[in-house]
């Protein structure tokens, strides 16, 4: 594999992770704000940092694509970026993604409820541009394939991002927090519900994408690289689901029961919930990295 393509995959994985963190910070901040409590400034910093990184990687990925398409060294691909931007569908879609990330930054700077809507709009625009520059756009714009891929991308970002950011939030609560026990338990319950709904969206849209991508395979799935990467992704997703299911079915009821009576065992249950959430977040990062690799692998490639 071309070294520049490998770098492209790494940058694409970074984009997926940064997008997930930005979405997760916005979601977790919204849940905490609805409790009428202070939104941690750390979440605002995470959101702003993720969107700034997203803007940078949009430009970097476009530069890498210019080098790969032209066969030129990376140092000489700068002038070709303008050609991509003005004469290719990929360039236009990439510009839309970058504009969405910048709009998200503008909303994150203010940190108000109205500004959160601006940030959410920016994230939606980014996702739309990202879908437009993917294989889902091969059949044209505004197709069912693009819509399903958009839903999958947003669902994955919401699921993985909320878990990753919430793992950080809960780890901070072990140190100090102005949140009451009831508020902490309520946040964990809302997080669990959000992750469950997002998982459902990811599974349904993912099944559609996988069936479309593998519909014309003439060889067994595991005999091609795409099939092996897809299998790895499914294994990792299964691991995440098992970790999340354990938290939801076993630990969360203990946490809720302890919170209603201000039981000292609440903090023990919260730490258990948080530790499993950290493991889930690490597995999520692996899923996002594998998804980036899958997006750069052709179903027909051996």
C-alpha positions as CSV (number, residue, x, y, z in Angstrom):
1,X,0.0,0.0,0.0
2,X,1.2,3.5,-0.9
3,X,2.6,5.3,2.2
4,X,0.5,8.3,1.4
5,X,-2.6,6.2,1.4
6,X,-1.6,4.9,4.8
7,X,-1.2,8.5,6.0
8,X,-4.7,9.2,4.5
9,X,-6.2,6.4,6.6
10,X,-4.5,7.7,9.7
11,X,-5.8,11.2,9.1
12,X,-9.3,9.9,8.3
13,X,-9.3,8.0,11.6
14,X,-8.3,11.2,13.4
15,X,-11.1,13.0,11.7
16,X,-13.6,10.4,12.8
17,X,-12.3,10.5,16.4
18,X,-12.3,14.3,16.5
19,X,-15.8,14.5,15.0
20,X,-17.0,12.0,17.6
21,X,-15.5,14.0,20.4
22,X,-17.1,17.2,19.2
23,X,-20.5,15.5,19.0
24,X,-20.0,13.8,22.3
25,X,-19.0,17.0,24.1
26,X,-22.0,18.8,22.7
27,X,-24.3,15.9,23.7
28,X,-22.9,15.6,27.2
29,X,-22.9,19.3,27.7
30,X,-26.5,19.5,26.7
31,X,-27.5,16.7,29.1
32,X,-25.7,18.5,32.0
33,X,-27.2,21.8,31.0
34,X,-30.7,20.4,31.2
35,X,-30.0,19.6,34.8
36,X,-29.8,23.3,35.5
37,X,-26.3,22.9,36.7
38,X,-23.0,24.4,35.4
39,X,-21.6,23.0,32.2
40,X,-18.0,22.0,32.8
41,X,-15.6,24.3,31.0
42,X,-13.5,21.3,30.2
43,X,-16.3,20.1,27.8
44,X,-16.3,23.4,26.0
45,X,-12.5,23.1,25.6
46,X,-12.8,19.6,24.4
47,X,-15.4,20.7,21.8
48,X,-13.4,23.7,20.6
49,X,-10.2,21.7,20.4
50,X,-11.9,18.8,18.5
51,X,-13.4,21.2,16.0
52,X,-10.2,23.1,15.5
53,X,-8.4,19.8,14.9
54,X,-11.2,18.8,12.5
55,X,-10.7,22.0,10.5
56,X,-6.9,21.3,10.3
57,X,-7.3,17.6,9.2
58,X,-9.8,18.6,6.5
59,X,-7.1,20.7,4.8
60,X,-4.5,18.0,5.4
61,X,-6.6,15.3,4.0
62,X,-7.3,17.4,0.9
63,X,-3.6,18.0,0.4
64,X,-2.9,14.2,0.8
65,X,-5.7,13.4,-1.7
66,X,-4.1,15.8,-4.2
67,X,-0.8,14.1,-3.9
68,X,-2.3,10.6,-4.2
69,X,-4.4,11.5,-7.3
70,X,-1.6,13.2,-9.1
71,X,1.1,10.9,-8.1
72,X,3.2,13.8,-6.9
73,X,5.3,14.1,-3.8
74,X,3.4,15.7,-0.9
75,X,5.7,18.7,-1.0
76,X,4.7,19.5,-4.6
77,X,0.9,18.8,-4.3
78,X,0.0,22.3,-2.9
79,X,-1.0,23.9,-6.3
80,X,-3.1,20.8,-7.1
81,X,-5.3,21.5,-4.1
82,X,-6.9,24.4,-6.0
83,X,-7.6,22.2,-8.9
84,X,-9.4,19.6,-6.7
85,X,-11.4,22.4,-5.0
86,X,-12.6,23.9,-8.2
87,X,-12.8,21.0,-10.6
88,X,-13.9,17.9,-8.6
89,X,-16.8,16.8,-6.6
90,X,-14.5,15.6,-3.9
91,X,-13.0,19.1,-3.5
92,X,-16.4,20.7,-3.2
93,X,-17.5,18.2,-0.6
94,X,-14.3,18.7,1.3
95,X,-14.9,22.5,1.3
96,X,-18.4,21.9,2.7
97,X,-16.9,19.7,5.5
98,X,-14.3,22.4,6.4
99,X,-17.0,25.1,6.4
100,X,-19.1,23.0,8.8
101,X,-16.1,22.6,11.1
102,X,-15.5,26.3,11.1
103,X,-19.1,27.1,11.8
104,X,-18.9,24.7,14.7
105,X,-15.9,26.6,16.1
106,X,-17.9,29.8,15.9
107,X,-20.7,28.3,18.0
108,X,-18.3,26.8,20.5
109,X,-16.6,30.1,21.3
110,X,-19.8,31.6,22.8
111,X,-20.9,28.6,24.8
112,X,-24.6,29.6,25.1
113,X,-27.7,27.6,24.3
114,X,-28.2,29.4,21.0
115,X,-24.5,29.0,20.1
116,X,-25.0,25.2,20.8
117,X,-27.5,25.2,17.9
118,X,-24.9,26.8,15.7
119,X,-22.4,24.2,16.7
120,X,-24.9,21.4,16.0
121,X,-25.6,22.9,12.6
122,X,-21.9,23.1,11.8
123,X,-21.5,19.4,12.8
124,X,-24.4,18.4,10.5
125,X,-22.9,20.4,7.6
126,X,-19.5,18.7,8.2
127,X,-21.1,15.3,8.2
128,X,-22.9,16.1,4.9
129,X,-19.7,17.1,3.3
130,X,-17.9,14.0,4.6
131,X,-20.6,11.8,3.1
132,X,-20.3,13.7,-0.2
133,X,-16.6,12.9,-0.4
134,X,-17.1,9.2,0.4
135,X,-17.9,6.1,-1.7
136,X,-21.6,6.7,-0.9
137,X,-21.6,9.6,-3.4
138,X,-20.5,7.4,-6.3
139,X,-24.1,7.1,-7.5
140,X,-24.7,10.8,-7.2
141,X,-25.8,13.3,-4.6
142,X,-29.0,13.1,-2.4
143,X,-29.3,9.4,-3.0
144,X,-30.6,6.8,-0.5
145,X,-27.0,5.5,-0.2
146,X,-25.9,9.0,0.9
147,X,-28.8,9.4,3.3
148,X,-28.1,6.1,5.0
149,X,-24.4,6.8,5.2
150,X,-25.1,10.2,6.7
151,X,-27.4,8.6,9.3
152,X,-24.7,6.0,10.1
153,X,-21.9,8.5,10.4
154,X,-23.9,10.7,12.7
155,X,-25.2,7.8,14.8
156,X,-21.7,6.4,15.2
157,X,-20.3,9.8,16.2
158,X,-23.1,10.3,18.8
159,X,-22.7,6.8,20.2
160,X,-18.9,6.7,20.3
161,X,-18.5,10.4,21.2
162,X,-20.9,10.4,24.1
163,X,-19.2,7.3,25.6
164,X,-15.7,8.8,25.1
165,X,-16.5,12.2,26.6
166,X,-18.7,10.7,29.4
167,X,-15.8,8.5,30.5
168,X,-13.8,11.7,31.0
169,X,-16.7,13.4,32.8
170,X,-17.2,10.6,35.3
171,X,-13.5,10.3,36.0
172,X,-13.5,14.0,37.0
173,X,-16.5,13.3,39.3
174,X,-14.3,10.9,41.3
175,X,-12.1,13.9,42.1
176,X,-14.6,16.7,42.8
177,X,-18.0,17.8,41.5
178,X,-20.8,20.2,42.4
179,X,-23.3,17.7,41.1
180,X,-25.6,16.0,43.5
181,X,-25.8,12.2,43.7
182,X,-29.2,12.3,42.0
183,X,-27.8,14.5,39.1
184,X,-24.9,12.1,38.6
185,X,-27.2,9.1,38.5
186,X,-29.6,10.9,36.1
187,X,-26.7,11.7,33.8
188,X,-25.6,8.0,33.7
189,X,-29.2,7.0,32.9
190,X,-29.5,9.6,30.1
191,X,-26.2,8.5,28.7
192,X,-27.3,4.9,28.7
193,X,-30.5,5.7,26.9
194,X,-28.6,7.9,24.3
195,X,-26.1,5.1,23.7
196,X,-28.9,2.5,23.2
197,X,-30.8,4.6,20.7
198,X,-27.6,5.5,18.8
199,X,-26.6,1.9,18.7
200,X,-29.9,1.0,17.1
201,X,-29.4,3.6,14.4
202,X,-25.8,2.4,13.8
203,X,-26.8,-1.3,13.6
204,X,-29.7,-0.7,11.1
205,X,-27.8,1.7,8.9
206,X,-24.6,-0.4,9.1
207,X,-26.5,-3.6,8.0
208,X,-27.7,-1.7,4.9
209,X,-24.3,-0.3,4.1
210,X,-22.6,-3.8,4.5
211,X,-25.2,-5.5,2.3
212,X,-24.8,-2.9,-0.4
213,X,-21.0,-3.1,-0.3
214,X,-20.8,-6.9,-0.3
215,X,-23.7,-7.6,-2.7
216,X,-21.5,-8.1,-5.7
217,X,-18.7,-10.1,-4.1
218,X,-17.8,-13.1,-6.1
219,X,-15.4,-14.5,-3.4
220,X,-16.0,-15.5,0.2
221,X,-16.1,-12.5,2.6
222,X,-12.9,-13.4,4.5
223,X,-10.9,-14.0,1.4
224,X,-10.8,-10.3,0.6
225,X,-9.2,-7.5,2.6
226,X,-12.5,-5.6,2.8
227,X,-14.2,-8.7,4.4
228,X,-11.4,-9.1,6.9
229,X,-11.5,-5.5,8.0
230,X,-15.3,-5.6,8.2
231,X,-15.2,-8.7,10.4
232,X,-12.7,-7.0,12.7
233,X,-15.0,-4.0,13.0
234,X,-17.9,-6.2,13.8
235,X,-15.9,-8.0,16.5
236,X,-14.9,-4.7,18.1
237,X,-18.5,-3.4,17.9
238,X,-19.7,-6.6,19.6
239,X,-17.1,-6.0,22.4
240,X,-18.4,-2.5,22.9
241,X,-22.0,-3.7,23.0
242,X,-21.1,-6.3,25.6
243,X,-19.3,-3.7,27.8
244,X,-22.2,-1.2,27.4
245,X,-24.8,-3.9,28.1
246,X,-23.0,-4.9,31.3
247,X,-23.0,-1.4,32.5
248,X,-26.7,-0.9,31.5
249,X,-28.0,-4.2,32.9
250,X,-25.9,-4.8,35.9
251,X,-24.1,-1.6,37.2
252,X,-26.7,1.1,36.3
253,X,-29.5,-0.5,38.4
254,X,-27.1,-0.6,41.4
255,X,-26.2,3.0,40.9
256,X,-29.8,4.1,40.6
257,X,-30.8,2.1,43.7
258,X,-28.0,3.6,45.8
259,X,-28.8,7.2,44.6
260,X,-32.4,7.2,45.9
261,X,-31.3,6.5,49.5
262,X,-28.0,8.4,49.4
263,X,-26.4,5.1,50.0
264,X,-22.5,5.3,50.5
265,X,-22.4,2.4,48.0
266,X,-23.3,4.9,45.2
267,X,-19.7,6.0,44.8
268,X,-18.6,2.4,44.5
269,X,-21.2,1.8,41.8
270,X,-20.2,5.0,40.0
271,X,-16.6,4.0,39.9
272,X,-17.5,0.6,38.5
273,X,-19.7,2.3,35.9
274,X,-16.9,4.7,35.0
275,X,-14.3,2.0,34.7
276,X,-16.4,0.0,32.3
277,X,-17.1,3.2,30.4
278,X,-13.4,3.8,30.0
279,X,-12.9,0.3,28.5
280,X,-15.9,0.9,26.3
281,X,-14.3,4.3,25.2
282,X,-11.0,2.6,24.3
283,X,-12.8,-0.1,22.3
284,X,-14.8,2.7,20.6
285,X,-11.5,4.4,19.4
286,X,-10.5,1.0,17.9
287,X,-13.8,0.8,16.1
288,X,-13.4,4.3,14.6
289,X,-9.9,3.5,13.5
290,X,-11.1,0.3,11.8
291,X,-14.0,2.2,10.2
292,X,-11.5,4.6,8.6
293,X,-9.5,1.6,7.2
294,X,-12.8,0.1,5.9
295,X,-13.6,3.4,4.1
296,X,-10.3,3.2,2.2
297,X,-10.7,-0.5,1.2
298,X,-12.6,-1.5,-1.9
299,X,-15.0,-4.5,-1.5
300,X,-13.7,-5.9,-4.7
301,X,-10.0,-5.7,-3.7
302,X,-8.2,-8.9,-2.9
